[in-house]
Amino acid sequence: MKISDDIHNYYEKLVMQHFAALKLEEKYDADFIADLTCVVLNQLPNRYIRHEVDMAFYLPASERFEMESNVKVAVNKSLEFMKLHND
């Protein structure tokens, strides 16, 4: 069985949105961002979906808030880790 290209981890989208909000692409090169993405996602649970619309209609606001908060914490911790270990 092949996993469909449609299936993805919803946290990936939330992480990329948070990176954009922080304008990390203006501060760091592509290699740093790629490594940072891995470090961040490894701290978060998986939340696989096929369609974005599923999350829009079926995700309670409280759960969405919790997911976004988890992303912020993971990004902050990962940035600190990367800064310490990237010299």
N, C-alpha and C positions, 0 to 999 in steps of 0.2 A: 504494500500500500504506500502511496506517495502522499505526503502531507501537502495539502493545497497551498498555492502561493497566496490565497486569500486569508489564510490563518496567520494572525500575528499577535504579539503581546501588546496589549493596550498601554502598558506602562512605557513602551518605547515612544509612543506619541506624547504622553505626558512629560517624559524626560526632554524630548526635543522642544516642546513648547516652553518648558522652563529654561532650557539653554537659550532659546531665542529671547525670552523676557530678560535674561541676565546679559544678553549680548556677548556671550562667551566667544563666538566666532570672531569678534573684533579684538579679543584679548589674547587668544591662544591659537596655535596652528592646528592643522587638521589632524596630525598625529596625536597631539595632546587631547583633542576633543574625542577622538576615537577611543583612546585609552580611558578617558574619563567616563565615557558612555558605558564601557564594559564594567568599570568599577561601580558605577551607580546602579546599573541594572542587576548586578550580582547581589546587591543588598535588598532588592525589592522582590516581592512574590511575583509569580507569573499570573497573568490574567489574559488568557487567550480568547480572541474573538474572531469572527469571520467578517462581520459588518459593523461599521461605525454606528449605524442607526440603532443596533442592538443596545449599545451603551447609552445612546442619547435618550432612548425611551424607557429602558428598564433599570438604569442605575439610579438608586436613590441619591438625592442631593447630599445626604450625610456621608454616604460611602464615597462619592466623588470627592468631597472635601477631605476625607481621610486619605484617599489615594494621593491627592495633590500635596497634602501635608507630608506624607511619607516620601514623596519625590523631593520636596524641598530639603528635608533632613538628610536624605541620602546624597543629594548633590553637595550640600555644605560639607558633610563628612568626607566625601570623595575629593572635593577640591582641596581640603586641608591635607589629606593623605597624599594626593598627587604633588602638591607643592613641596611637601617634606621629602618625597622620594624621587623627584624628577630633576634633581640637580646633578 
